[in-house]
Amino acid sequence: QVQLVESGGGLVQAGGSLRLSCAVFGRSFSSYNMGWFRQGPGKEREFVAAISWSGGNPDYADSVKGRFTISRDNAKNMVYLQMNSLKPEDTAVYYCAAARYSGYVPRTFDGYAYWGQGTQVTVSS
């Protein structure tokens, strides 16, 4: 089994930055492709960013490209999401997820088998 625990959320003004962290507990972390999703008030959960097991091929939603950076440290079993130039529309609960298969890096919800409990990010205008 794999357990994911997010941290780093909070309240920030528009234009500010936050760094989310995801600690992964379980075997073979380095073999999992990892992703970040978010769910805003009254919205469906949406893809934010993903990264392959090796740390390559980062992929981003158009809405965050150029502002967010996903990274991982396999030695520490950690995944990060650096969020800069935050906007009020980035307000959401952010979830870390581990993909089902190592062969590709999915953008869809059903491509991920394990999820964290989420961390709230609120951006004030």
Kinemage of the C-alpha trace (Angstrom):
@kinemage 1
@onewidth
@group {chain A} dominant
@subgroup {mainchain}
@vectorlist {calphas} color= white
{ca gln a 1} P 0.000 0.000 0.000
{ca val a 2} L 0.970 3.612 -0.535
{ca gln a 3} L 0.034 6.504 1.740
{ca leu a 4} L 0.359 10.139 0.701
{ca val a 5} L 0.360 13.129 3.033
{ca glu a 6} L 0.251 16.695 1.682
{ca ser a 7} L 1.375 19.820 3.522
{ca gly a 8} L 2.243 23.423 2.826
{ca gly a 9} L -1.137 24.897 2.035
{ca gly a 10} L -2.360 28.151 3.499
{ca leu a 11} L -3.611 31.656 2.857
{ca val a 12} L -1.622 33.900 0.534
{ca gln a 13} L -2.228 37.147 -1.302
{ca ala a 14} L -2.492 37.255 -5.057
{ca gly a 15} L 0.962 37.328 -6.606
{ca gly a 16} L 2.449 35.374 -3.753
{ca ser a 17} L 4.007 31.925 -3.612
{ca leu a 18} L 3.517 28.648 -1.810
{ca arg a 19} L 5.337 25.334 -1.909
{ca leu a 20} L 3.290 22.204 -1.423
{ca ser a 21} L 4.927 19.000 -0.278
{ca cys a 22} L 3.740 15.416 -0.535
{ca ala a 23} L 5.320 12.745 1.626
{ca val a 24} L 4.894 9.236 0.247
{ca phe a 25} L 4.959 6.205 2.505
{ca gly a 26} L 5.240 2.751 1.040
{ca arg a 27} L 7.394 0.622 -1.140
{ca ser a 28} L 8.831 1.474 -4.516
{ca phe a 29} L 8.077 5.202 -4.455
{ca ser a 30} L 10.690 5.786 -7.139
{ca ser a 31} L 8.715 3.632 -9.588
{ca tyr a 32} L 5.548 5.743 -9.392
{ca asn a 33} L 4.650 8.557 -11.707
{ca met a 34} L 3.165 11.299 -9.544
{ca gly a 35} L 0.610 14.035 -10.044
{ca trp a 36} L -1.068 17.013 -8.424
{ca phe a 37} L -4.764 17.754 -8.815
{ca arg a 38} L -6.983 20.427 -7.331
{ca gln a 39} L -10.650 20.944 -6.593
{ca gly a 40} L -12.012 24.444 -6.239
{ca pro a 41} L -15.308 25.428 -4.589
{ca gly a 42} L -18.183 24.026 -6.629
{ca lys a 43} L -15.815 22.586 -9.230
{ca glu a 44} L -14.706 19.140 -10.273
{ca arg a 45} L -11.233 17.877 -9.474
{ca glu a 46} L -8.826 18.938 -12.199
{ca phe a 47} L -5.318 18.065 -13.305
{ca val a 48} L -2.569 20.490 -12.302
{ca ala a 49} L 0.796 18.836 -12.943
{ca ala a 50} L 2.512 15.472 -13.195
{ca ile a 51} L 6.017 14.061 -13.266
{ca ser a 52} L 7.504 10.740 -14.275
{ca trp a 53} L 9.158 8.305 -11.879
{ca ser a 54} L 12.592 9.530 -12.980
{ca gly a 55} L 11.760 13.204 -12.526
{ca gly a 56} L 11.584 13.876 -16.235
{ca asn a 57} L 8.714 14.798 -18.541
{ca pro a 58} L 6.944 17.310 -16.283
{ca asp a 59} L 3.489 18.084 -17.582
{ca tyr a 60} L 1.301 21.037 -16.657
{ca ala a 61} L -2.234 22.223 -17.155
{ca asp a 62} L -2.352 25.296 -19.371
{ca ser a 63} L -3.771 27.326 -16.499
{ca val a 64} L -0.621 26.896 -14.391
{ca lys a 65} L 2.106 26.559 -17.016
{ca gly a 66} L 4.911 29.017 -16.393
{ca arg a 67} L 3.796 29.637 -12.798
{ca phe a 68} L 3.931 26.201 -11.155
{ca thr a 69} L 6.812 23.720 -11.018
{ca ile a 70} L 6.534 20.066 -10.048
{ca ser a 71} L 9.576 18.207 -8.751
{ca arg a 72} L 10.451 15.129 -6.752
{ca asp a 73} L 13.199 13.770 -4.534
{ca asn a 74} L 13.229 9.986 -4.731
{ca ala a 75} L 15.795 9.711 -1.943
{ca lys a 76} L 13.364 11.436 0.426
{ca asn a 77} L 10.112 9.989 -0.982
{ca met a 78} L 8.840 13.513 -1.587
{ca val a 79} L 6.997 15.332 -4.348
{ca tyr a 80} L 6.736 19.116 -4.471
{ca leu a 81} L 4.642 21.737 -6.195
{ca gln a 82} L 6.155 25.213 -6.248
{ca met a 83} L 3.408 27.730 -6.965
{ca asn a 84} L 4.345 31.272 -7.951
{ca ser a 85} L 2.316 34.271 -9.106
{ca leu a 86} L -0.747 32.835 -7.452
{ca lys a 87} L -4.185 34.023 -8.522
{ca pro a 88} L -7.523 33.913 -6.704
{ca glu a 89} L -8.678 31.274 -9.192
{ca asp a 90} L -5.944 28.969 -7.870
{ca thr a 91} L -7.930 28.681 -4.639
{ca ala a 92} L -8.672 24.993 -4.130
{ca val a 93} L -7.882 21.879 -2.180
{ca tyr a 94} L -4.731 20.407 -3.700
{ca tyr a 95} L -4.233 16.649 -3.848
{ca cys a 96} L -1.147 14.574 -4.452
{ca ala a 97} L -1.608 11.270 -6.284
{ca ala a 98} L 0.389 8.221 -7.354
{ca ala a 99} L -0.302 6.785 -10.802
{ca arg a 100} L -1.502 3.254 -11.439
{ca tyr a 101} L 1.069 2.402 -14.059
{ca ser a 102} L 4.652 3.396 -14.685
{ca gly a 103} L 4.397 3.335 -18.468
{ca tyr a 104} L 2.894 6.781 -18.907
{ca val a 105} L 2.136 9.949 -16.971
{ca pro a 106} L -1.634 10.418 -16.866
{ca arg a 107} L -3.642 13.623 -16.779
{ca thr a 108} L -6.937 12.035 -15.832
{ca phe a 109} L -8.331 11.197 -12.433
{ca asp a 110} L -8.708 7.499 -13.204
{ca gly a 111} L -5.029 7.178 -14.014
{ca tyr a 112} L -4.147 7.463 -10.345
{ca ala a 113} L -4.504 4.751 -7.731
{ca tyr a 114} L -3.498 6.470 -4.499
{ca trp a 115} L -4.496 9.887 -3.166
{ca gly a 116} L -3.634 12.104 -0.251
{ca gln a 117} L -6.170 13.835 1.955
{ca gly a 118} L -5.570 17.244 0.378
{ca thr a 119} L -4.272 20.609 1.566
{ca gln a 120} L -6.190 23.874 1.280
{ca val a 121} L -4.748 26.760 -0.706
{ca thr a 122} L -6.563 30.082 -0.503
{ca val a 123} L -5.461 33.066 -2.581
{ca ser a 124} L -6.936 36.418 -1.613
{ca ser a 125} L -7.311 39.283 -4.074
